[in-house]
Amino acid sequence: MTSARAGSDTSCMAALQAAGSALAVAEQLNDGLLALAWADAPGASETFAGSVTA
């Protein structure tokens, strides 16, 4: 993960934490890559509810 991307991930995570919310995704065409990218960031377990890949 590049540092620019990591910065945007952490700012989104901070916003979710501040709102008391979490991210959940449903993916079909990208084989879970969005979930993988989010879960790879530090602190993701606090803001990632999970994903479904169909």
Helices and strands as residue ranges (DSSP letters): H 3-19, E 23-27, H 33-39, G 44-46, E 48-53
